[in-house]
């Protein structure tokens, strides 16, 4: 996560923890924090224990359109140790970048779901897993509230997910079960934590980082869903090293991948393609002959539903790029829609009175 420290007179290297309006909270890297402490000790009005500077962005970066994201490693100059402020002078090249949530330099995604309250929904879990796989980051899966189900049910869930290609970690934030085990996977990495609302993401962060003090929401009894408690992306430092990004909860992440790439976001489908290949190179694995993917694996129906969504999205994008497209979107009700060929129609325009008079004059002349 941390590379070679840049040593430039009057400049420090840090990581952006949060973006709020036009200000950026930047955590200095360890070597630079030691410099900060020495500077702070010389100023009786400063607090030597504060490792974060509140920074603005240099006008030069704004002019060239350089965005500053949470997770960016940045160069900070002209630090005001007494006021705890500085200015971001440059943004180092990003190793990775996510657009939703907007965060840079992440190493892995930690998906958090609950086995009960709210109940575990395979379709929703599958959707989150596919979205996480599409980022090309490592995917970890934690199942919270494991104390609410029996060991036998846990084993059934584990066996099912192993067939999907995942080894879940069963935890209970309330009873402090396997929290240390989950923390071991987060050491010295930037991890994005994601999942639907109400599964215990904020509670897990509070258990891993007691100083975070995140607000925790209750699960709605009527909808069996959690209420949103996180409003923006923010990085929190883990006691053992590493950063954890809390993200706003949502229930149905968008699937914005091209249709031909979707199959590679299912580990069980990748396993099939590793030992055999389809007859056609552009196979979408629906009804094509000699397909290596089509079969009786559990999530195949999820794949087909996601594929229809990906194809519809691709057609919509093509239609926006080409207004002369021969397809149109037709709503069928109950949230369903499909694309159908446009009906060709002639454009009728009323003939002007002047044109009519001219035509009559030409007719009279012809008769004469």
DOFI-292526 format. One record per residue (C-alpha): x, y, z. Coordinates in steps of 0.001 Angstrom, whole numbers, plus 500000, padded with zeros to 6 digits. Layout:
X Y Z
...
//
This chain:
500000 500000 500000
502849 502358 500786
505769 502844 498432
508989 504774 498643
508685 508023 500544
509332 511162 498533
511705 513428 500393
511291 516970 499115
511945 520097 501100
508678 521434 502503
506632 518570 501048
505065 515512 502649
503444 512353 501308
500035 511172 502507
496782 509365 501703
493414 511071 501253
491015 509719 503889
487923 511735 503012
486665 514378 500604
484277 516956 502009
483235 519871 499802
486511 521447 498655
488594 520052 501516
490579 516851 501804
491567 515034 504983
495065 513673 504366
496801 511176 506632
500568 511565 506554
502693 508497 506004
504620 507178 508968
507965 508780 508151
506268 512125 507622
504274 511831 510837
507560 511724 512734
508505 514979 511028
505110 516393 512004
505601 515438 515635
508974 517181 515748
507480 520280 514158
504517 520164 516515
506742 519869 519595
508305 523179 518617
504894 524842 518612
503198 524912 521998
499801 525631 520396
499733 522421 518355
498707 518874 519202
501538 516436 518458
499169 513482 518345
497189 514654 515308
498403 512746 512184
495886 514251 509720
495993 517532 507822
492985 519334 506379
494069 520283 502859
492923 522249 499868
493766 521513 496236
496217 523685 494351
494679 525794 491582
497042 524161 489088
495454 520760 489684
491995 522241 489206
493014 523865 485922
494360 520616 484465
491262 518721 485648
493111 516527 488148
490542 514935 490431
491516 514079 493998
489825 510904 495243
489621 509082 498532
492573 506690 498604
494832 508881 496458
498449 509182 497521
499241 512875 497326
502103 515317 497832
501317 517954 500470
503224 521207 500702
503360 524245 502983
501978 522474 506069
500651 524715 508819
501435 522613 511877
499647 524940 514275
496422 524961 512252
496682 521396 510974
496351 522487 507347
498170 522026 504068
497796 522100 500296
497766 519172 497856
500373 519903 495197
500300 516663 493225
498530 513291 492913
500658 510176 492440
499689 507608 489762
496857 505321 490850
497254 501555 491023
493493 500946 490865
490382 503101 490609
486714 502479 491363
483990 504809 490150
481209 503533 492424
482210 504084 495134
484813 506672 494004
488034 505452 495595
491601 504872 494422
494371 502365 495170
492185 499694 496753
493518 496139 497029
490397 494141 497819
486655 494214 498435
485139 492873 501638
481510 491921 501059
479452 491747 504245
476110 489947 504331
473979 488620 507167
472804 485024 507456
469668 486259 509240
467941 489547 510120
467830 490402 507223
467751 486912 505697
470418 485889 503206
469087 486313 499660
471046 484250 497080
470046 486460 494141
471109 489651 495912
474349 488053 497102
475077 486833 493583
474544 490317 492214
476990 491836 494705
479556 489125 493980
479363 489703 490229
479750 493453 490744
482756 492871 493021
484331 490442 490526
483997 493032 487764
486434 495332 489588
489325 492832 489161
490052 493178 492885
490316 490298 495352
486937 489446 496899
486432 488442 500546
483052 487354 501881
482014 487776 505534
478673 486483 506795
477601 488336 509921
475091 487381 512652
476230 483764 512525
475099 483389 516135
471496 483488 514892
471749 480181 512984
472836 476693 513986
476208 475138 513048
474337 472806 510694
472836 475761 508805
476253 477411 508671
477689 474269 507113
474929 474151 504526
475547 477777 503577
479307 477181 503453
478946 474140 501177
476646 476076 498871
479013 479017 498562
481990 476735 498016
480183 475501 494910
479957 479141 493872
483713 479493 494305
483868 481325 497647
485005 480457 501180
482960 482650 503530
484070 483777 506983
481261 483413 509514
481374 486219 512072
479221 487772 514764
479975 491366 515605
477636 491309 518590
479301 488241 520136
482813 489023 518860
483059 485762 516895
485917 485483 514350
486501 489248 514265
490262 488724 514625
490204 486224 511783
488531 488766 509506
490999 491454 510608
493957 489314 509520
492846 489589 505898
492878 493398 506101
496421 494005 507363
498490 496488 505351
495907 496784 502578
493266 499254 501467
489972 497401 501645
486543 498524 500473
483730 497178 502623
480403 496811 500824
477068 495078 501131
473361 495813 501552
472085 498019 504334
471444 496542 507751
473884 493615 507600
476285 495137 510138
478960 496878 508065
479204 499894 510371
479126 497639 513436
481974 495576 511976
484045 498696 511354
483415 499826 514929
484571 496393 516154
487719 496520 514012
488397 500210 514687
486906 501307 518035
487818 504939 517379
485667 505080 514225
482402 505502 516181
480168 505038 513142
476436 505445 513482
474604 502102 513415
471111 501652 511965
468322 499225 512783
466785 496709 510399
463302 497628 509169
460848 495015 510425
458391 495691 507603
460856 495394 504704
463493 493177 506380
466087 495626 505111
468519 497914 506848
468403 501669 506933
471212 503644 505370
473698 505028 507881
476770 505794 505729
476487 508929 503592
479938 509267 502020
483122 507293 501373
485751 507519 504099
488934 505621 504973
489634 504495 508534
493028 503325 509798
493175 499809 511209
495133 499380 514463
497269 496625 512913
497976 498614 509742
495928 499142 506620
492922 501245 505714
489260 500315 505538
486819 502221 503326
483224 502487 504444
480770 502996 501566
477081 503935 501380
474850 500868 501588
472619 499912 498694
470455 496939 497845
470884 496404 494094
474264 497392 492587
474316 498216 488886
475721 495636 486491
477457 497728 483856
479733 495143 482228
479611 494194 478513
477513 491063 477868
480474 489070 476551
482467 489689 479757
479752 488716 482243
480536 484989 482254
484054 485597 483605
482610 487107 486790
481221 483711 487846
484027 481522 489311
482117 478332 488542
481782 479380 484879
485478 480269 484715
486246 476784 485989
484210 475252 483161
485927 477401 480539
489330 476404 481931
488800 472756 480942
486730 473194 477776
485837 475824 475198
482666 476741 473355
482281 476102 469641
481731 479779 468893
484145 482463 470069
481267 484924 470592
479125 482454 472527
476865 484094 475114
476141 480703 476717
472390 480693 476282
471154 478351 473554
474235 478084 471338
475260 474513 470409
478316 472916 472031
478492 475503 474814
480925 474674 477616
479203 476900 480188
475522 476069 479852
474523 473454 482388
472956 472645 485714
475184 474735 487980
473145 476633 490563
473767 480212 489503
473245 479615 485784
469764 481145 486011
471277 484206 487714
473724 484444 484826
470896 484398 482261
468976 487140 484090
472074 489305 484442
472889 488675 480773
469480 489965 479661
470107 493087 481735
473590 493547 480264
472292 493141 476710
469480 495637 477299
471975 498113 478697
474288 497633 475718
471437 498225 473277
470462 501365 475163
474028 502679 475009
474205 501942 471291
470886 503684 470768
472106 506774 472608
475264 506798 470501
473262 506204 467277
469902 508041 467246
469077 506319 463948
469033 502940 465687
466206 500629 464559
465460 499494 468148
463276 501161 470755
462660 500519 474471
459118 499356 475304
457889 499203 478915
455768 496151 479738
454822 497095 483292
455913 495765 486688
459393 497176 486082
459941 495006 483001
461004 496310 479606
462290 494989 476324
463713 496319 473066
461664 496028 469883
462213 497152 466277
461012 500656 465525
458100 500950 463081
458978 502992 460038
456628 505901 459527
456360 508476 456780
456433 512113 457651
453319 513922 456358
453419 517652 455904
450554 519876 454887
451050 521421 451451
451187 525205 451603
448488 527305 449936
451065 528912 447658
452135 525516 446396
448519 524536 445794
447860 527720 443756
451001 527202 441731
449949 523624 440951
446529 524865 439745
448128 527499 437511
450422 524871 436008
447400 522649 435400
445486 525421 433598
448495 526214 431426
448794 522559 430428
445107 522441 429439
445477 525569 427265
//
